[in-house]
Each structure stands twice: as structure tokens, then as C-alpha cells.
Amino acid sequence: MNELRLLGDRYELGEVIGRGGMAEVRRGRDSRLGRIVALKMLRVDHASDATFQARFRREAQSAASLNHRNIVAVYDTGEDYVDGHRLPYIVMEYVEGQTLREMLQEQQRFTPERSIEILVSTLDALEYSHRAGIVHRDIKPGNIMITSGGEVKVTDFGIARSLADTGMALTQTAAVVGTAQYISPEQARGEQADARSDLYASGCVLYELLTGRPPFIGESLVSVAVSHVREQATPPSALDPNITPELDAIVMKSLAKDRLHRYQSAYEMRTDLERAAAGLPVAAAADTSAATQLIANAGAPTVAAGAMALDDDTPYPDELLDEEEEDQRKGFSWWAVVLGALAVLAIAGLIGYLVFNGSGTAQATVPNLVGMTQEEAETRLADENLEPAIETEPTSDEAQIGAVIQQDPRPSTQLDEGSTVTLTVGVAPDMVPVPNVVGRPQAEAEQAIRDAGLQPGNVTQQDDEAEAGTVLATDPEGGTSIAPNSPVNLVISSGEVAILVPNLVDMSEDAAVNELQRLGLEPDVRRQETADQPEGNVFRQEPGEGAELEEGDTVIIYVAEAPPEEPTNEPTETDTPTDDPTETPGNDTGAEGGTETGGDAGTDAGTDTGNDGGNDGGVLGP
């Protein structure tokens, strides 16, 4: 492939960070947004087929529509020319971390608790993608990443499905769908895969996390595929006695050869794992058939044709081998193994027939239908030869309207074909009118709301002359139709009316006092000398205009008062003094008093008191 510096005139190509039989993944940079991305480009030999390109584009668009915390995000898809061929590519979220395959190759072991956590997150992603109509078809440790923060990310959605749709046979060189250790029996037989095929692969991944190896190991592609189709896997507890019977049952149920005997949805398997983690009984334990129990307890597990014993030194490939099948092992009889396997399968089939069909009536497994639309659920039941009985239940959750919210009996129950499964479908609730409670006391109004099938909501107070606690308004208003159990908010009276302080400035004192008294407020008159305001008028008030007060509150008004007159600087005229003294009655002390008035310098006033005679207009005593 020619090296591209810029893909789609936008994405800068960096180093190769992963390769597979179908494509290669490079670290890249989005030149527009400046973020690091992962760029997956199909090989030229696959991109040259027009039909494949069309399917790849369709599936890439489907994958881009998936938005889930446990799915590697797809940002963009596009095409570019390489060697004269249109090369489709996918721009994905760049995840810092390791794949489970890398961690397993480093001999990292996972505790049962951590294994459950990883599978629960993986199944959560699968449940989301299955609801979107996308089957992964290549779940394996190499497609499950663990970020540096411990978060699980599933990658390669949509691409595996495009490859499977080409109808390539399992044995075609360099064009095999899936990975040998994790391929479902139906995929190995060349049949159409569905969501339960992903669950089988998830069971294989869980098996490897718990035991450190896949359930089947062989020297070649065919030997491993034959094991998936014909052989019963060794229970994980046989390899690690610390694995609980509940985990054993979950793994073995997910690895059932017949997909009808597996979990029917990712939700079912995830729920069982969560129950196992909590130490609760799991549905898988009850669903384990007598045939499986008898075969598992009959002795050592049967080894597939060409398969190797499961010991610690056994190597195994990561991907399907693209080379020619190796020669048959010397001294090994293929026919003996095939005949033996067929004999075991015949015995298992006989036991299953006796266990499940002893009455002569065919059995069916109830699938998990919760979350499906009514139409989807009815179609699913028809596939299992079961009859639906529909009941409805009002719900205010829009997502549940038209969907199955309950079922009876529970998933994985065995029923005779033709039996009835009751489905409870969510429907929009009948609307309820809001009662008119304005003018009623709060307690009475709330009871009327409850009687109408609604709930009292928030209560707020508003100043009003109505009696305290009286309902002034509702939200929604009375007569409005709303869903049952919806809240109705109330506005009630506080029983008090706020008095707005008027503007009293420039009013006369009497007018301001009368206005305050009329409003029920108490005036506090304070006079203040000022020459800037007319005397007797209000020139300031506290509080100001617009303040809210209650009856009896005080308002201070400041009334202007004229200041006193100031003394003048003009001289005061007095009578001209005479030479003759004016006698006035004196006293025994001989005090003298007198006033002297000068002529030239102005007016001098003085009072002399003494024992000697006065002169110059003084007043003499006796």
C-alpha cells in the first residue's frame, strides 16, 4: 500500500498501531480539530470489490451511529484513492490502553470478580448495538480494550458484519470471518449469525479470562472449528477449582451449541453475571439441561478431531490461520474421532429428547422480551412457536410507551410449544383534568388534587388580603388535562397585604401626615433647619418611595424649618450725652454706673463701678 501523508485531505497519518487480516490501524491526527484519532483502512485487495465497498460503507455508517460509553466511538468515515482503488476508511476514537489479548499474552490473570466486570461492560455494549440492529460477529480479546483508567471499550463494530455478509466460506484463505477460538457453531457451519452468536463469543472470552485459555485449542483452523461445532467444552471449574458453580453454569449456557439453549439476549447474560457477582442464584443454573449434566459428569471431555489436550504448555494462535491446513498427524485416526463424536452427539440428542420431550410435546424456551416493541415481541414469540397475550399498563415514561415492560413467565422458562406468554405493554396514560381549587384552603385543595389522581406539588406564598392559606392560583390551571400522578403547584395567600410607601417629598407636613395615616402607617415628623427648601414642606423620607411595609410601620419625614435671622453690621443710633449727670438711686456700696458716648470714633459703652464720684455723664449713687 502506498503511504499517504494526508487521508481525506484532513487526517494526518502516523505510525501503524495494529494490523489484521482485513485492515490496518494507524495513529492519526485530525488537522481540523487538532485531536488524536485512530484510522482504520481496509486493505486494497478487499477494497477493490464494488459490492464489498457498498456494504462496508453501509456498515460503517451504522457503526458511526453507535454512541455508548463502552464502544469505541466512530467519528467519521470516508474514502480515498490508493493504487487506483477507492479505499474506505473509518476514523475512530483513539484509546490509550491495552487489548485483552495483549494483557493475556503478558500472562496477566484475571480474578473472577474482574472477569465479571469486564464481561458486564462488554455485554452492555452488545445489548446497545443489538438494539440498534448491529451484530458484532467478531467478539474476541483483541477487540476488547481496557483503558488506562480501567474502562472497557469494544471496537470494530460493523466491519465484521460487512465481511460476514459477503458469504465467504470458513475455509477460504485470508478471507475467514471471525477468529477460530471465539467463532460460534453457526458461523463455523457457514450459517447466518445473529445476536446470540455474539453471546457465544462472549462466553469464549469469559472462559479465557477465568482459565487463561480459550475453550478449544487445535493445530489448525478446521480442528478448532470442528470443536466449536461438535464438542462440549471442559467446565472452567475443572481447570480452576476456585470458579464457582454459578460462573460455571453461566459459561456453559453461553457455549451451548444450539443458540436456542443459550442466553437469548445480552441483557439476560449480563443480569446473570451481576447476580453471580452478588452471590445470588443465577438463571443459568436452573436452565442447565440434564443432557449437559450427564455428558459433563460422564468423564473426561471429548477432544475434537485434531485438537490438542488443554495443558499449560499448549500454544494457541490469536487469529484464524491463513495458511494451508497441515498434514494429518501421524498415527491419528480421523474416522475414529468423527465416529466417536457422532456417537456422543447421538447419545446427547437421545437424552435431550427424553428429558424435554418425554411427554411427546415439543418444548420452547421463553426469550427475554422486555424492552422490545409489541410487534418485535410477537414476532419473536412466533419464532419460538409461542402465543402472545397482551395486557396494557399506563406509563408516564415515553420510552416505555409501546414497549414490553413486563413478561410472564420469565425469560429462559421451558414451555410446551403453543403455550401463552403474557406481555405487559406500556401505553400512554388517560389524561386527568386539574381540579379548580382556587379560593379553597390549602389542605382542602391538596386533598381534591389527590382525589383527582394527581399529586400536590410545590407551594409558594403571595401577599394578599385573602385569609392566610387560601389558594390563589394553581399551575397548571384548573381544567387543564395532564397525565395521572403529575404534580400541581399551589400559590397560597400569606394573609398580609404589603403597603407601598408613597412619595411624600414636596408635600406639606399636614398632607404627608394625613396620607401616611390613611395608609395605616405611622408618621414620625422631624424638623430640620434648611434654607434650601420651602418652610413646612417635606424634603426627605425614610424609607423611600416604593418600599413595602406592613400596617403600623413607621415612616420618618423630614420637614423644612427656616433658620433664625443673623445680626447685621450697621451701627445703632443712641441719644447725645449731656454734661449733667442723671442721678439714679444708688446703693450702700457706692457703686457707679454710667454710659459714655463719644462723638468722633463711634459709640463707646461702659459701666464703671466704684467708691469715688463719677463724671462725664456717669450715674452717681447716693
C-alpha positions in Angstrom: 0.0 0.0 0.0 1.3 3.4 -0.8 2.0 5.6 2.2 -0.5 8.5 2.5 0.5 11.6 4.3 -3.0 13.0 4.5 -6.2 10.9 4.3 -9.3 12.6 3.0 -7.5 16.0 3.0 -7.9 16.1 6.7 -6.3 13.2 8.7 -2.6 13.1 9.1 -1.3 9.5 9.1 1.0 8.3 11.8 2.6 5.0 12.8 0.8 1.7 12.4 -0.6 0.6 15.8 -2.4 -2.5 14.7 -2.7 -5.0 11.8 -5.2 -7.7 11.0 -6.1 -9.9 8.1 -8.6 -7.4 6.8 -7.2 -3.9 7.6 -4.5 -1.9 9.4 -5.0 0.7 12.1 -2.8 3.8 12.3 -2.5 6.6 14.8 -3.6 9.8 13.2 -4.4 13.4 13.8 -7.4 15.4 12.8 -5.9 18.5 11.3 -9.2 20.5 11.7 -10.0 19.7 15.3 -6.4 19.0 16.4 -7.2 15.7 18.2 -5.5 12.4 18.0 -7.6 9.7 16.3 -7.3 6.1 15.1 -7.6 5.5 11.4 -8.7 2.1 10.2 -8.2 1.4 6.4 -9.2 -1.7 4.6 -6.6 -3.5 2.6 -6.5 -2.7 -1.2 -7.3 -6.3 -2.1 -10.6 -6.1 -0.1 -11.5 -2.6 -1.2 -11.3 -3.3 -4.9 -14.7 -5.1 -4.9 -17.6 -2.7 -5.6 -20.1 -4.9 -3.7 -17.9 -5.1 -0.7 -17.3 -1.3 -0.7 -21.0 -0.6 -0.7 -21.6 -3.0 2.2 -18.6 -1.6 4.1 -19.9 2.0 3.7 -23.4 0.9 4.9 -22.0 -0.8 7.9 -19.5 2.0 8.7 -22.4 4.4 8.8 -24.3 2.1 11.1 -21.2 1.8 13.4 -20.9 5.6 13.4 -24.5 5.8 14.8 -23.5 3.9 18.0 -22.8 6.2 20.9 -22.1 4.2 24.1 -19.6 4.6 26.9 -18.3 1.0 26.3 -18.0 1.3 22.5 -15.0 3.0 20.7 -16.6 6.0 19.1 -16.6 6.4 15.3 -16.1 10.0 14.4 -16.1 9.9 10.6 -16.0 7.7 7.5 -14.7 8.4 4.1 -12.8 7.2 1.0 -9.5 8.0 -0.6 -7.7 6.6 -3.7 -4.9 4.2 -3.3 -3.3 2.4 -6.2 -6.2 3.4 -8.3 -8.8 1.9 -5.9 -11.3 3.6 -3.7 -10.1 2.9 -0.2 -12.8 3.1 2.5 -11.6 4.2 5.9 -13.0 4.8 9.4 -11.9 7.5 11.8 -12.3 6.2 15.4 -11.6 7.3 19.0 -8.0 6.8 20.0 -7.9 4.8 23.2 -4.9 4.8 25.5 -4.7 1.3 26.9 -4.3 -2.4 26.0 -6.4 -5.0 24.5 -7.4 -8.1 26.5 -5.3 -10.1 24.1 -2.2 -8.1 24.9 -2.9 -8.5 28.6 -3.4 -12.2 28.3 -0.2 -12.6 26.3 1.6 -10.9 29.1 0.4 -13.7 31.4 -1.9 -11.4 33.3 -4.5 -13.4 35.2 -8.0 -12.0 35.9 -9.9 -12.7 39.1 -13.5 -13.9 38.7 -14.6 -10.5 40.0 -12.6 -8.6 37.4 -13.6 -11.0 34.7 -17.3 -10.4 35.5 -16.8 -6.6 35.5 -15.2 -6.8 32.0 -17.9 -9.1 30.6 -20.7 -7.0 32.1 -19.4 -3.9 30.3 -18.9 -5.8 27.1 -22.4 -7.2 27.2 -23.7 -3.7 28.0 -22.1 -2.5 24.7 -23.5 -5.5 22.9 -27.0 -5.0 24.2 -26.9 -1.4 22.9 -25.6 -2.5 19.5 -28.1 -5.3 19.2 -30.9 -2.9 19.8 -29.6 -0.8 17.0 -29.6 -3.9 14.7 -25.9 -4.3 14.6 -24.3 -7.7 15.3 -20.6 -7.5 16.0 -19.7 -11.1 14.8 -16.1 -10.9 15.9 -16.0 -10.6 19.7 -12.6 -11.6 20.9 -9.9 -10.4 23.4 -8.3 -8.5 20.5 -11.4 -6.3 20.0 -11.9 -5.5 23.7 -9.7 -2.7 25.1 -9.0 -1.8 28.7 -8.2 1.9 29.0 -5.5 3.2 31.3 -8.4 4.1 33.7 -9.7 0.5 33.7 -12.7 1.3 31.5 -13.8 -1.3 28.9 -14.1 -0.3 25.2 -15.4 -2.6 22.5 -14.1 -1.9 19.0 -14.6 -3.0 15.4 -18.4 -2.7 15.3 -19.9 -3.1 11.8 -16.8 -4.2 10.0 -17.1 -7.9 10.9 -20.7 -7.8 9.8 -19.8 -6.5 6.4 -17.3 -9.3 5.9 -19.8 -11.9 7.0 -22.3 -10.6 4.6 -20.0 -11.4 1.7 -20.9 -15.1 2.2 -17.2 -16.2 2.3 -16.8 -19.8 3.4 -14.9 -20.6 6.6 -12.0 -22.3 4.8 -11.2 -19.6 2.3 -7.7 -18.5 2.7 -7.1 -15.0 4.1 -10.9 -14.2 4.0 -12.1 -16.1 7.0 -14.8 -14.4 9.1 -14.2 -14.3 12.8 -11.5 -15.9 14.9 -11.2 -19.6 15.5 -11.1 -19.6 19.3 -14.3 -17.5 19.5 -16.4 -18.4 16.5 -19.9 -19.6 17.1 -21.0 -23.1 15.8 -23.5 -21.5 13.3 -20.7 -19.2 11.9 -18.4 -22.2 11.6 -21.1 -24.0 9.7 -21.5 -21.0 7.3 -24.9 -20.1 8.7 -26.2 -16.6 9.3 -25.0 -15.1 12.6 -27.2 -13.2 15.0 -27.0 -11.6 18.4 -26.7 -14.9 20.1 -23.5 -15.6 18.1 -22.0 -12.6 19.9 -23.1 -14.1 23.2 -21.3 -17.4 22.3 -18.1 -15.4 21.6 -18.6 -13.5 24.8 -18.7 -16.9 26.6 -15.5 -17.9 25.0 -13.8 -14.6 26.2 -15.1 -15.2 29.7 -13.8 -18.7 29.6 -10.4 -17.5 28.7 -10.4 -14.7 31.3 -11.3 -17.3 34.0 -9.0 -20.1 32.9 -6.2 -18.4 30.9 -7.1 -20.3 27.7 -9.9 -20.5 25.1 -12.4 -23.3 25.4 -11.0 -25.1 22.3 -7.4 -25.3 21.0 -6.2 -27.0 17.9 -3.4 -27.3 15.4 -5.4 -25.9 12.6 -8.4 -23.8 11.7 -10.6 -26.8 10.9 -9.7 -28.7 14.1 -10.8 -25.7 16.3 -13.9 -25.1 14.2 -14.9 -28.8 14.5 -14.5 -28.4 18.3 -16.9 -25.5 18.3 -19.5 -27.4 16.2 -19.3 -30.8 17.9 -17.5 -30.8 21.2 -18.6 -30.0 24.7 -16.2 -27.5 26.4 -14.5 -28.5 29.6 -16.2 -26.7 32.5 -14.0 -23.8 33.8 -14.1 -25.2 37.3 -12.3 -28.4 36.0 -9.3 -26.1 35.2 -9.6 -23.8 38.2 -11.5 -25.2 41.3 -11.9 -21.6 42.6 -14.5 -20.9 40.0 -18.0 -21.0 41.5 -20.8 -23.3 40.2 -22.7 -20.2 39.2 -20.0 -18.9 36.9 -19.6 -22.5 35.6 -23.3 -22.5 34.7 -23.2 -19.1 33.0 -20.2 -20.0 30.9 -21.7 -23.4 29.8 -25.0 -21.9 29.0 -23.4 -19.2 26.8 -21.4 -22.0 25.0 -24.5 -24.1 24.1 -24.3 -25.4 20.6 -27.9 -24.7 19.9 -28.5 -21.0 20.1 -32.0 -21.6 21.4 -30.4 -23.0 24.5 -28.1 -20.0 25.0 -28.9 -16.7 26.5 -31.4 -15.0 24.2 -30.1 -11.5 24.8 -27.1 -9.7 26.2 -29.3 -8.4 28.9 -30.0 -11.9 30.2 -26.4 -12.9 30.3 -25.4 -9.6 31.9 -28.1 -10.0 34.6 -26.9 -13.5 35.4 -23.3 -12.3 35.8 -24.4 -9.4 38.1 -26.4 -11.9 40.2 -23.3 -14.2 40.4 -21.2 -11.3 41.5 -23.7 -10.5 44.2 -23.8 -14.2 45.4 -27.4 -14.7 44.2 -28.8 -17.7 42.4 -28.5 -17.5 38.6 -30.9 -18.5 35.9 -28.3 -20.5 34.0 -28.0 -23.0 36.9 -31.8 -23.7 36.6 -31.7 -23.9 32.8 -28.8 -26.4 32.6 -30.3 -29.4 30.8 -30.0 -32.9 32.1 -28.2 -33.9 28.9 -25.5 -31.4 29.5 -25.1 -32.5 33.1 -24.8 -36.2 32.2 -22.2 -35.5 29.5 -20.2 -33.2 31.7 -20.2 -35.8 34.5 -19.5 -38.8 32.3 -15.8 -38.4 32.5 -13.0 -36.6 30.7 -14.2 -34.3 27.9 -14.0 -35.5 24.4 -11.2 -33.9 22.3 -12.0 -32.7 18.8 -10.5 -34.1 15.7 -7.0 -32.7 15.6 -7.5 -30.8 18.9 -4.8 -30.8 21.5 -5.0 -31.5 25.2 -5.6 -28.4 27.3 -2.3 -28.2 29.3 -0.4 -25.2 30.4 2.3 -25.6 27.7 -0.2 -25.6 24.8 0.3 -22.7 22.4 -2.7 -21.3 20.5 -3.0 -18.8 17.7 -4.6 -15.4 18.1 -6.2 -15.2 14.7 -7.5 -17.7 12.1 -4.6 -19.2 10.2 -4.4 -18.1 6.6 -2.1 -20.9 5.6 -2.9 -24.3 4.2 -4.1 -27.0 6.6 -1.3 -29.0 8.0 -0.9 -32.7 7.2 -2.9 -35.0 9.4 -1.0 -36.1 12.5 0.7 -39.4 12.1 -0.9 -42.3 13.8 -4.2 -40.4 14.3 -7.4 -41.8 13.0 -9.8 -39.1 11.8 -12.5 -41.5 11.2 -12.4 -42.9 14.7 -12.7 -39.5 16.2 -15.5 -38.4 13.9 -17.5 -41.6 14.6 -16.9 -41.2 18.3 -18.1 -37.6 18.2 -21.2 -38.6 16.3 -21.9 -41.3 18.8 -21.6 -38.8 21.7 -23.9 -36.4 19.9 -26.4 -39.1 19.3 -26.5 -40.0 22.9 -26.8 -36.4 23.9 -29.6 -35.9 21.5 -31.4 -39.0 22.9 -31.0 -37.8 26.4 -32.2 -34.4 25.5 -35.2 -35.9 23.7 -36.1 -38.0 26.8 -35.7 -35.1 29.1 -37.5 -32.4 27.2 -39.9 -34.4 25.1 -40.8 -37.3 27.3 -44.4 -36.2 27.1 -44.3 -36.2 23.3 -44.8 -32.4 23.2 -42.1 -30.1 21.7 -40.6 -27.6 24.1 -39.8 -24.0 23.6 -37.6 -21.6 25.6 -39.2 -18.2 26.6 -37.0 -15.4 25.3 -36.4 -12.1 27.0 -38.9 -9.7 25.5 -38.7 -6.8 27.9 -37.7 -3.6 26.0 -38.9 -4.8 22.7 -41.8 -3.2 20.9 -45.0 -5.2 20.9 -44.6 -6.1 17.3 -41.0 -7.3 17.8 -42.0 -9.3 20.8 -44.9 -11.0 19.0 -42.6 -11.9 16.1 -40.0 -13.3 18.5 -42.7 -15.5 20.2 -43.9 -16.7 16.8 -40.4 -17.8 16.0 -40.5 -20.0 19.2 -44.0 -21.3 18.4 -45.4 -19.5 21.4 -48.6 -17.4 21.6 -48.7 -13.8 23.0 -51.3 -12.5 25.3 -51.2 -8.7 25.5 -52.0 -6.6 28.6 -51.5 -2.9 28.9 -50.3 -0.6 31.7 -50.3 3.2 31.7 -46.9 4.7 32.0 -45.6 8.3 32.0 -42.2 7.2 30.6 -42.4 8.0 26.9 -39.6 5.4 26.2 -41.8 2.6 27.6 -44.9 3.5 25.6 -45.5 0.8 23.0 -42.7 -1.4 24.5 -42.9 -4.6 26.6 -42.3 -3.6 30.3 -43.1 -7.0 31.9 -43.5 -10.6 30.8 -44.8 -13.8 32.3 -43.3 -16.3 32.6 -39.7 -15.0 33.0 -37.1 -15.5 30.3 -35.5 -18.9 29.8 -38.6 -20.7 31.1 -39.3 -24.0 29.3 -42.9 -24.2 27.9 -44.7 -26.6 25.6 -44.9 -25.1 22.1 -48.2 -23.3 21.6 -48.2 -22.0 25.2 -49.1 -18.4 26.0 -46.7 -15.8 27.2 -48.3 -12.7 28.8 -46.8 -9.4 27.7 -47.4 -6.1 29.5 -47.1 -3.3 27.1 -46.8 0.3 28.2 -49.4 2.7 27.0 -49.9 6.5 27.3 -52.0 7.2 30.4 -55.5 8.6 30.3 -55.3 12.4 30.8 -56.7 13.8 34.1 -58.2 17.4 34.4 -56.8 19.6 37.1 -59.5 20.4 39.6 -60.4 24.1 40.2 -59.3 24.7 43.8 -58.8 28.5 43.8 -60.4 30.0 46.9 -60.2 26.8 48.9 -58.0 26.3 52.0 -54.6 24.6 51.3 -55.4 21.3 53.0 -58.8 21.0 51.2 -57.2 21.9 47.9 -54.5 19.3 48.2 -57.0 16.6 49.1 -59.0 17.5 46.0 -55.9 17.2 43.9 -55.2 13.7 45.3 -58.8 12.6 44.7 -58.4 13.6 41.1 -55.4 11.2 40.7 -52.8 13.9 40.8 -50.1 15.0 43.3 -49.7 18.3 45.2 -46.6 20.0 44.0 -44.6 23.0 45.3 -46.4 25.6 47.5 -45.4 29.3 47.3 -46.9 32.2 49.3 -48.0 35.5 48.0 -49.1 38.6 49.9 -52.9 39.0 49.6 -55.8 40.2 51.6 -57.4 36.8 51.4 -57.2 34.7 54.6 -53.9 33.0 55.2 -53.6 29.6 53.4 -56.2 30.3 50.8 -55.3 29.1 47.3 -54.8 32.0 44.9 -53.7 30.0 41.8 -52.6 26.6 40.5 -50.0 25.5 37.9 -51.3 24.1 35.7 -54.6 26.0 35.8 -57.8 24.3 36.7 -59.4 22.4 33.9 -56.0 21.6 32.2 -55.7 17.9 31.2 -52.4 16.3 32.4 -51.1 12.8 33.0 -52.1 10.9 36.1 -49.8 11.4 39.2 -48.5 14.7 37.7 -47.7 17.4 40.3 -50.0 20.5 40.6 -48.2 23.5 42.2 -50.1 25.9 44.5 -49.9 29.6 45.2 -51.5 30.5 48.6 -52.2 33.7 50.4 -49.9 34.9 53.3 -52.9 36.8 54.8 -51.0 40.0 54.7 -51.0 42.9 52.2 -47.9 44.8 51.7 -48.2 48.7 51.8 -46.2 50.6 49.3 -44.7 53.8 50.7 -45.8 56.8 48.6 -43.7 59.7 47.5 -44.1 62.4 50.2 -41.3 64.8 49.2 -42.5 68.3 48.4 -45.8 67.7 50.3 -46.7 69.9 53.2 -46.3 68.4 56.6 -50.1 68.1 57.2 -50.6 66.5 53.8 -47.8 63.9 54.3 -49.1 63.0 57.8 -52.6 62.6 56.5 -51.5 60.3 53.6 -49.5 58.0 55.9 -52.3 57.8 58.4 -54.7 56.9 55.6 -52.5 54.0 54.5 -52.2 52.7 58.1 -48.6 53.8 58.6 -47.3 55.8 61.5 -45.6 59.2 60.6 -42.5 60.3 62.5 -42.1 64.1 61.9 -38.6 65.5 62.3 -38.0 69.2 61.6 -34.7 70.3 60.3 -33.4 73.8 59.6 -32.7 74.4 55.9 -32.7 77.4 53.7 -32.9 75.3 50.5 -36.5 74.1 50.9 -39.8 75.8 51.5 -40.6 76.0 55.2 -43.2 73.4 56.3 -42.6 71.1 53.3 -41.2 67.5 53.4 -37.8 67.4 51.7 -36.7 63.8 52.7 -38.3 60.5 53.8 -37.3 57.1 55.2 -37.9 54.6 53.8 -38.2 55.9 50.2 -40.9 55.6 47.7 -42.0 52.0 46.8 -40.8 50.3 49.9 -43.1 47.6 51.2 -44.3 47.9 54.8 -46.9 46.4 57.0 -49.7 48.2 58.7 -48.5 50.2 61.7 -44.9 50.5 60.4 -43.2 53.9 60.8 -42.2 56.4 58.1 -39.8 59.2 59.0 -40.5 62.5 57.2 -38.1 65.5 57.4 -39.9 68.9 57.4 -38.0 72.1 56.4 -37.8 74.8 59.1 -36.5 78.3 58.4 -33.2 79.2 60.2 -33.1 82.3 62.7 -32.1 85.7 61.3 -28.4 86.6 61.6 -27.3 90.0 63.3 -26.4 93.0 61.0 -23.1 95.0 60.9 -24.8 98.6 60.8 -24.3 100.9 63.9 -27.1 101.6 66.3 -28.0 105.3 67.0 -28.2 106.5 70.6 -29.1 109.8 72.3 -26.4 112.5 72.6 -24.9 112.6 76.0 -25.3 115.7 78.2 -22.9 117.3 80.7 -25.4 116.9 83.6 -25.4 113.6 85.2 -28.5 111.7 85.6 -29.0 110.6 89.1 -30.4 107.3 89.9 -30.9 105.6 93.2 -27.6 104.2 94.4 -26.7 101.6 97.0 -24.6 101.5 100.0 -21.6 100.2 98.2 -21.1 103.4 96.4 -21.2 101.7 93.0 -21.3 103.9 90.0 -22.6 103.1 86.6 -22.6 105.2 83.5 -22.6 105.2 79.8 -20.2 107.2 77.8 -20.9 108.1 74.3 -18.1 109.5 72.1 -18.7 111.5 69.1 -15.7 111.1 66.8 -14.9 107.4 66.9 -18.3 106.0 67.2 -20.2 104.7 70.3 -18.5 103.6 73.5 -20.5 102.0 76.1 -19.2 101.2 79.5 -20.2 100.7 83.1 -18.0 101.9 86.0 -18.4 100.8 89.5 -16.5 102.5 92.3 -16.5 104.5 95.5 -15.4 107.9 94.1 -17.6 110.3 92.3 -18.3 109.8 88.6 -18.1 112.3 85.9 -18.5 112.6 82.1 -22.1 111.7 82.1 -21.8 109.0 84.7 -24.5 107.9 87.0 -23.8 108.7 90.6 -25.1 106.9 93.6 -26.1 108.5 96.9 
